[in-house]
Amino acid sequence: MRIVIAKPGLDGHDRGAKVVARALRDGGHEVIYTGLRRTPEQIVRTVLDEDADLLGLSSLSGAHAFLFPRVCQLLIEADCQEVTVFGGGIIPMDERSELFDVGMRAIFGPGTKMEEMTDFVSEVENRIHSGDPVGVGEGGDWVWQNGA
């Protein structure tokens, strides 16, 4: 799978994003890391340019409630509704359902084991091959929660 890992907004902490990118790469996937402080428009352009299957967004700044939905909206507007979007960082549990409502499929918090993330990507790949809707704009109600 081709996976873009992005850091939207002004958040300058990228250690976690780099660890995730490396773990997914070590898991056999092609991973493109955008670097720090990308706009939603820059992130979507990268997804388009790289023909990505998945997009991982990382935020520790508290701006996820605006930035993550904006990226999802722009992906749909760019006719990239088949891209599976997941997120990570400091995202309170009571804010996650809103992110799932805009089409995100998983939220990973601090302490998530890397094997859970690679299991998530494998599950997405299986669902894509089965024709299940897992893209940001494809509808469906499946989300990854606690390894299921």
Biotite code that builds the C-alpha atoms (Angstrom):
import biotite.structure as struc

atoms = struc.array([
    struc.Atom([0.000, 0.000, 0.000], chain_id="A", res_id=1, res_name="MET", atom_name="CA", element="C"),
    struc.Atom([1.093, 3.598, -0.652], chain_id="A", res_id=2, res_name="ARG", atom_name="CA", element="C"),
    struc.Atom([0.697, 5.628, 2.527], chain_id="A", res_id=3, res_name="ILE", atom_name="CA", element="C"),
    struc.Atom([1.196, 9.351, 3.053], chain_id="A", res_id=4, res_name="VAL", atom_name="CA", element="C"),
    struc.Atom([1.949, 10.445, 6.625], chain_id="A", res_id=5, res_name="ILE", atom_name="CA", element="C"),
    struc.Atom([1.297, 14.144, 7.172], chain_id="A", res_id=6, res_name="ALA", atom_name="CA", element="C"),
    struc.Atom([1.606, 16.766, 9.902], chain_id="A", res_id=7, res_name="LYS", atom_name="CA", element="C"),
    struc.Atom([-1.088, 19.402, 9.297], chain_id="A", res_id=8, res_name="PRO", atom_name="CA", element="C"),
    struc.Atom([-1.019, 22.823, 10.884], chain_id="A", res_id=9, res_name="GLY", atom_name="CA", element="C"),
    struc.Atom([1.568, 24.401, 13.120], chain_id="A", res_id=10, res_name="LEU", atom_name="CA", element="C"),
    struc.Atom([2.373, 21.340, 15.240], chain_id="A", res_id=11, res_name="ASP", atom_name="CA", element="C"),
    struc.Atom([6.150, 21.022, 15.325], chain_id="A", res_id=12, res_name="GLY", atom_name="CA", element="C"),
    struc.Atom([6.403, 17.631, 17.029], chain_id="A", res_id=13, res_name="HIS", atom_name="CA", element="C"),
    struc.Atom([7.000, 14.870, 14.517], chain_id="A", res_id=14, res_name="ASP", atom_name="CA", element="C"),
    struc.Atom([8.758, 12.057, 16.372], chain_id="A", res_id=15, res_name="ARG", atom_name="CA", element="C"),
    struc.Atom([5.572, 9.976, 16.533], chain_id="A", res_id=16, res_name="GLY", atom_name="CA", element="C"),
    struc.Atom([4.809, 10.518, 12.845], chain_id="A", res_id=17, res_name="ALA", atom_name="CA", element="C"),
    struc.Atom([8.331, 9.437, 11.928], chain_id="A", res_id=18, res_name="LYS", atom_name="CA", element="C"),
    struc.Atom([8.066, 6.318, 14.105], chain_id="A", res_id=19, res_name="VAL", atom_name="CA", element="C"),
    struc.Atom([4.746, 5.417, 12.446], chain_id="A", res_id=20, res_name="VAL", atom_name="CA", element="C"),
    struc.Atom([6.184, 6.035, 8.972], chain_id="A", res_id=21, res_name="ALA", atom_name="CA", element="C"),
    struc.Atom([9.148, 3.779, 9.694], chain_id="A", res_id=22, res_name="ARG", atom_name="CA", element="C"),
    struc.Atom([7.007, 1.014, 11.224], chain_id="A", res_id=23, res_name="ALA", atom_name="CA", element="C"),
    struc.Atom([4.686, 0.994, 8.209], chain_id="A", res_id=24, res_name="LEU", atom_name="CA", element="C"),
    struc.Atom([7.663, 1.015, 5.863], chain_id="A", res_id=25, res_name="ARG", atom_name="CA", element="C"),
    struc.Atom([9.220, -1.872, 7.783], chain_id="A", res_id=26, res_name="ASP", atom_name="CA", element="C"),
    struc.Atom([5.835, -3.605, 7.439], chain_id="A", res_id=27, res_name="GLY", atom_name="CA", element="C"),
    struc.Atom([6.320, -3.644, 3.657], chain_id="A", res_id=28, res_name="GLY", atom_name="CA", element="C"),
    struc.Atom([4.418, -0.521, 2.632], chain_id="A", res_id=29, res_name="HIS", atom_name="CA", element="C"),
    struc.Atom([5.601, 2.431, 0.595], chain_id="A", res_id=30, res_name="GLU", atom_name="CA", element="C"),
    struc.Atom([5.489, 5.458, 2.891], chain_id="A", res_id=31, res_name="VAL", atom_name="CA", element="C"),
    struc.Atom([5.811, 9.119, 2.007], chain_id="A", res_id=32, res_name="ILE", atom_name="CA", element="C"),
    struc.Atom([6.328, 11.554, 4.897], chain_id="A", res_id=33, res_name="TYR", atom_name="CA", element="C"),
    struc.Atom([5.350, 15.159, 4.112], chain_id="A", res_id=34, res_name="THR", atom_name="CA", element="C"),
    struc.Atom([7.356, 16.874, 6.810], chain_id="A", res_id=35, res_name="GLY", atom_name="CA", element="C"),
    struc.Atom([6.120, 19.454, 9.289], chain_id="A", res_id=36, res_name="LEU", atom_name="CA", element="C"),
    struc.Atom([3.570, 22.256, 9.059], chain_id="A", res_id=37, res_name="ARG", atom_name="CA", element="C"),
    struc.Atom([1.638, 21.322, 5.940], chain_id="A", res_id=38, res_name="ARG", atom_name="CA", element="C"),
    struc.Atom([-1.624, 22.934, 4.941], chain_id="A", res_id=39, res_name="THR", atom_name="CA", element="C"),
    struc.Atom([-4.621, 20.741, 4.187], chain_id="A", res_id=40, res_name="PRO", atom_name="CA", element="C"),
    struc.Atom([-4.250, 21.738, 0.525], chain_id="A", res_id=41, res_name="GLU", atom_name="CA", element="C"),
    struc.Atom([-0.587, 20.682, 0.455], chain_id="A", res_id=42, res_name="GLN", atom_name="CA", element="C"),
    struc.Atom([-1.470, 17.353, 2.038], chain_id="A", res_id=43, res_name="ILE", atom_name="CA", element="C"),
    struc.Atom([-4.191, 16.607, -0.504], chain_id="A", res_id=44, res_name="VAL", atom_name="CA", element="C"),
    struc.Atom([-1.833, 17.592, -3.344], chain_id="A", res_id=45, res_name="ARG", atom_name="CA", element="C"),
    struc.Atom([0.721, 15.092, -2.007], chain_id="A", res_id=46, res_name="THR", atom_name="CA", element="C"),
    struc.Atom([-1.935, 12.352, -1.807], chain_id="A", res_id=47, res_name="VAL", atom_name="CA", element="C"),
    struc.Atom([-2.861, 13.068, -5.442], chain_id="A", res_id=48, res_name="LEU", atom_name="CA", element="C"),
    struc.Atom([0.746, 13.278, -6.653], chain_id="A", res_id=49, res_name="ASP", atom_name="CA", element="C"),
    struc.Atom([1.731, 10.064, -4.891], chain_id="A", res_id=50, res_name="GLU", atom_name="CA", element="C"),
    struc.Atom([-1.455, 8.159, -5.816], chain_id="A", res_id=51, res_name="ASP", atom_name="CA", element="C"),
    struc.Atom([-1.760, 7.143, -2.169], chain_id="A", res_id=52, res_name="ALA", atom_name="CA", element="C"),
    struc.Atom([-4.105, 4.466, -0.840], chain_id="A", res_id=53, res_name="ASP", atom_name="CA", element="C"),
    struc.Atom([-4.037, 5.723, 2.748], chain_id="A", res_id=54, res_name="LEU", atom_name="CA", element="C"),
    struc.Atom([-3.402, 9.014, 4.509], chain_id="A", res_id=55, res_name="LEU", atom_name="CA", element="C"),
    struc.Atom([-2.250, 9.213, 8.108], chain_id="A", res_id=56, res_name="GLY", atom_name="CA", element="C"),
    struc.Atom([-2.645, 12.561, 9.869], chain_id="A", res_id=57, res_name="LEU", atom_name="CA", element="C"),
    struc.Atom([-0.808, 13.388, 13.079], chain_id="A", res_id=58, res_name="SER", atom_name="CA", element="C"),
    struc.Atom([-1.678, 16.219, 15.441], chain_id="A", res_id=59, res_name="SER", atom_name="CA", element="C"),
    struc.Atom([-0.508, 17.046, 18.924], chain_id="A", res_id=60, res_name="LEU", atom_name="CA", element="C"),
    struc.Atom([-1.526, 20.708, 18.820], chain_id="A", res_id=61, res_name="SER", atom_name="CA", element="C"),
    struc.Atom([-5.254, 20.431, 19.469], chain_id="A", res_id=62, res_name="GLY", atom_name="CA", element="C"),
    struc.Atom([-6.141, 21.651, 15.969], chain_id="A", res_id=63, res_name="ALA", atom_name="CA", element="C"),
    struc.Atom([-7.328, 18.213, 14.819], chain_id="A", res_id=64, res_name="HIS", atom_name="CA", element="C"),
    struc.Atom([-11.009, 19.188, 15.149], chain_id="A", res_id=65, res_name="ALA", atom_name="CA", element="C"),
    struc.Atom([-10.564, 21.673, 12.304], chain_id="A", res_id=66, res_name="PHE", atom_name="CA", element="C"),
    struc.Atom([-7.647, 20.268, 10.300], chain_id="A", res_id=67, res_name="LEU", atom_name="CA", element="C"),
    struc.Atom([-8.660, 16.603, 10.018], chain_id="A", res_id=68, res_name="PHE", atom_name="CA", element="C"),
    struc.Atom([-12.203, 17.310, 8.728], chain_id="A", res_id=69, res_name="PRO", atom_name="CA", element="C"),
    struc.Atom([-10.813, 19.930, 6.335], chain_id="A", res_id=70, res_name="ARG", atom_name="CA", element="C"),
    struc.Atom([-8.396, 17.428, 4.821], chain_id="A", res_id=71, res_name="VAL", atom_name="CA", element="C"),
    struc.Atom([-11.210, 14.873, 4.487], chain_id="A", res_id=72, res_name="CYS", atom_name="CA", element="C"),
    struc.Atom([-13.435, 17.451, 2.781], chain_id="A", res_id=73, res_name="GLN", atom_name="CA", element="C"),
    struc.Atom([-10.678, 18.423, 0.345], chain_id="A", res_id=74, res_name="LEU", atom_name="CA", element="C"),
    struc.Atom([-9.987, 14.778, -0.507], chain_id="A", res_id=75, res_name="LEU", atom_name="CA", element="C"),
    struc.Atom([-13.635, 14.262, -1.411], chain_id="A", res_id=76, res_name="ILE", atom_name="CA", element="C"),
    struc.Atom([-13.688, 17.477, -3.440], chain_id="A", res_id=77, res_name="GLU", atom_name="CA", element="C"),
    struc.Atom([-10.565, 16.273, -5.288], chain_id="A", res_id=78, res_name="ALA", atom_name="CA", element="C"),
    struc.Atom([-12.343, 13.018, -6.206], chain_id="A", res_id=79, res_name="ASP", atom_name="CA", element="C"),
    struc.Atom([-10.144, 10.997, -3.840], chain_id="A", res_id=80, res_name="CYS", atom_name="CA", element="C"),
    struc.Atom([-12.984, 9.477, -1.864], chain_id="A", res_id=81, res_name="GLN", atom_name="CA", element="C"),
    struc.Atom([-11.348, 6.044, -2.049], chain_id="A", res_id=82, res_name="GLU", atom_name="CA", element="C"),
    struc.Atom([-8.373, 7.134, 0.096], chain_id="A", res_id=83, res_name="VAL", atom_name="CA", element="C"),
    struc.Atom([-8.550, 5.708, 3.621], chain_id="A", res_id=84, res_name="THR", atom_name="CA", element="C"),
    struc.Atom([-7.787, 8.335, 6.278], chain_id="A", res_id=85, res_name="VAL", atom_name="CA", element="C"),
    struc.Atom([-6.556, 7.631, 9.788], chain_id="A", res_id=86, res_name="PHE", atom_name="CA", element="C"),
    struc.Atom([-5.212, 9.877, 12.502], chain_id="A", res_id=87, res_name="GLY", atom_name="CA", element="C"),
    struc.Atom([-3.042, 9.914, 15.532], chain_id="A", res_id=88, res_name="GLY", atom_name="CA", element="C"),
    struc.Atom([-1.924, 12.142, 18.330], chain_id="A", res_id=89, res_name="GLY", atom_name="CA", element="C"),
    struc.Atom([-3.606, 13.727, 21.295], chain_id="A", res_id=90, res_name="ILE", atom_name="CA", element="C"),
    struc.Atom([-7.265, 13.298, 20.365], chain_id="A", res_id=91, res_name="ILE", atom_name="CA", element="C"),
    struc.Atom([-9.745, 13.110, 23.239], chain_id="A", res_id=92, res_name="PRO", atom_name="CA", element="C"),
    struc.Atom([-12.100, 10.126, 23.172], chain_id="A", res_id=93, res_name="MET", atom_name="CA", element="C"),
    struc.Atom([-15.177, 12.367, 23.193], chain_id="A", res_id=94, res_name="ASP", atom_name="CA", element="C"),
    struc.Atom([-14.021, 14.063, 19.958], chain_id="A", res_id=95, res_name="GLU", atom_name="CA", element="C"),
    struc.Atom([-13.354, 10.924, 17.951], chain_id="A", res_id=96, res_name="ARG", atom_name="CA", element="C"),
    struc.Atom([-16.903, 10.210, 16.813], chain_id="A", res_id=97, res_name="SER", atom_name="CA", element="C"),
    struc.Atom([-16.985, 13.556, 14.986], chain_id="A", res_id=98, res_name="GLU", atom_name="CA", element="C"),
    struc.Atom([-13.843, 12.548, 13.110], chain_id="A", res_id=99, res_name="LEU", atom_name="CA", element="C"),
    struc.Atom([-15.333, 9.177, 12.217], chain_id="A", res_id=100, res_name="PHE", atom_name="CA", element="C"),
    struc.Atom([-18.433, 11.016, 10.966], chain_id="A", res_id=101, res_name="ASP", atom_name="CA", element="C"),
    struc.Atom([-16.336, 12.893, 8.377], chain_id="A", res_id=102, res_name="VAL", atom_name="CA", element="C"),
    struc.Atom([-14.924, 9.627, 7.035], chain_id="A", res_id=103, res_name="GLY", atom_name="CA", element="C"),
    struc.Atom([-11.837, 8.857, 9.099], chain_id="A", res_id=104, res_name="MET", atom_name="CA", element="C"),
    struc.Atom([-11.439, 5.134, 9.775], chain_id="A", res_id=105, res_name="ARG", atom_name="CA", element="C"),
    struc.Atom([-9.105, 5.029, 12.781], chain_id="A", res_id=106, res_name="ALA", atom_name="CA", element="C"),
    struc.Atom([-7.664, 7.198, 15.532], chain_id="A", res_id=107, res_name="ILE", atom_name="CA", element="C"),
    struc.Atom([-4.510, 6.042, 17.290], chain_id="A", res_id=108, res_name="PHE", atom_name="CA", element="C"),
    struc.Atom([-3.461, 7.628, 20.561], chain_id="A", res_id=109, res_name="GLY", atom_name="CA", element="C"),
    struc.Atom([-0.215, 7.732, 22.500], chain_id="A", res_id=110, res_name="PRO", atom_name="CA", element="C"),
    struc.Atom([1.105, 4.301, 23.384], chain_id="A", res_id=111, res_name="GLY", atom_name="CA", element="C"),
    struc.Atom([-0.438, 2.529, 20.396], chain_id="A", res_id=112, res_name="THR", atom_name="CA", element="C"),
    struc.Atom([1.644, -0.486, 19.457], chain_id="A", res_id=113, res_name="LYS", atom_name="CA", element="C"),
    struc.Atom([3.045, -0.413, 15.954], chain_id="A", res_id=114, res_name="MET", atom_name="CA", element="C"),
    struc.Atom([1.661, -3.855, 15.237], chain_id="A", res_id=115, res_name="GLU", atom_name="CA", element="C"),
    struc.Atom([-1.834, -2.462, 15.761], chain_id="A", res_id=116, res_name="GLU", atom_name="CA", element="C"),
    struc.Atom([-1.177, 0.110, 13.044], chain_id="A", res_id=117, res_name="MET", atom_name="CA", element="C"),
    struc.Atom([0.182, -2.489, 10.650], chain_id="A", res_id=118, res_name="THR", atom_name="CA", element="C"),
    struc.Atom([-2.815, -4.698, 11.460], chain_id="A", res_id=119, res_name="ASP", atom_name="CA", element="C"),
    struc.Atom([-5.073, -1.744, 10.630], chain_id="A", res_id=120, res_name="PHE", atom_name="CA", element="C"),
    struc.Atom([-3.399, -1.259, 7.250], chain_id="A", res_id=121, res_name="VAL", atom_name="CA", element="C"),
    struc.Atom([-3.701, -5.001, 6.523], chain_id="A", res_id=122, res_name="SER", atom_name="CA", element="C"),
    struc.Atom([-7.398, -4.879, 7.407], chain_id="A", res_id=123, res_name="GLU", atom_name="CA", element="C"),
    struc.Atom([-7.895, -1.880, 5.110], chain_id="A", res_id=124, res_name="VAL", atom_name="CA", element="C"),
    struc.Atom([-6.130, -3.741, 2.302], chain_id="A", res_id=125, res_name="GLU", atom_name="CA", element="C"),
    struc.Atom([-8.345, -6.812, 2.838], chain_id="A", res_id=126, res_name="ASN", atom_name="CA", element="C"),
    struc.Atom([-11.479, -4.668, 2.862], chain_id="A", res_id=127, res_name="ARG", atom_name="CA", element="C"),
    struc.Atom([-10.441, -2.868, -0.322], chain_id="A", res_id=128, res_name="ILE", atom_name="CA", element="C"),
    struc.Atom([-9.886, -6.203, -2.086], chain_id="A", res_id=129, res_name="HIS", atom_name="CA", element="C"),
    struc.Atom([-13.303, -7.371, -0.853], chain_id="A", res_id=130, res_name="SER", atom_name="CA", element="C"),
    struc.Atom([-14.989, -4.242, -2.185], chain_id="A", res_id=131, res_name="GLY", atom_name="CA", element="C"),
    struc.Atom([-15.932, -2.916, 1.257], chain_id="A", res_id=132, res_name="ASP", atom_name="CA", element="C"),
    struc.Atom([-16.181, 0.876, 1.544], chain_id="A", res_id=133, res_name="PRO", atom_name="CA", element="C"),
    struc.Atom([-13.237, 2.165, 3.579], chain_id="A", res_id=134, res_name="VAL", atom_name="CA", element="C"),
    struc.Atom([-12.390, 5.400, 1.767], chain_id="A", res_id=135, res_name="GLY", atom_name="CA", element="C"),
    struc.Atom([-13.026, 8.815, 3.263], chain_id="A", res_id=136, res_name="VAL", atom_name="CA", element="C"),
    struc.Atom([-15.933, 9.491, 0.929], chain_id="A", res_id=137, res_name="GLY", atom_name="CA", element="C"),
    struc.Atom([-17.255, 6.010, 0.271], chain_id="A", res_id=138, res_name="GLU", atom_name="CA", element="C"),
    struc.Atom([-19.712, 5.810, 3.142], chain_id="A", res_id=139, res_name="GLY", atom_name="CA", element="C"),
    struc.Atom([-20.023, 2.713, 5.257], chain_id="A", res_id=140, res_name="GLY", atom_name="CA", element="C"),
    struc.Atom([-19.748, 2.636, 8.998], chain_id="A", res_id=141, res_name="ASP", atom_name="CA", element="C"),
    struc.Atom([-16.635, 0.551, 9.606], chain_id="A", res_id=142, res_name="TRP", atom_name="CA", element="C"),
    struc.Atom([-14.030, 2.086, 11.868], chain_id="A", res_id=143, res_name="VAL", atom_name="CA", element="C"),
    struc.Atom([-11.042, 0.483, 13.556], chain_id="A", res_id=144, res_name="TRP", atom_name="CA", element="C"),
    struc.Atom([-11.500, 0.456, 17.306], chain_id="A", res_id=145, res_name="GLN", atom_name="CA", element="C"),
    struc.Atom([-9.408, -1.602, 19.695], chain_id="A", res_id=146, res_name="ASN", atom_name="CA", element="C"),
    struc.Atom([-8.127, -3.885, 16.971], chain_id="A", res_id=147, res_name="GLY", atom_name="CA", element="C"),
    struc.Atom([-11.492, -4.693, 15.400], chain_id="A", res_id=148, res_name="ALA", atom_name="CA", element="C"),
])
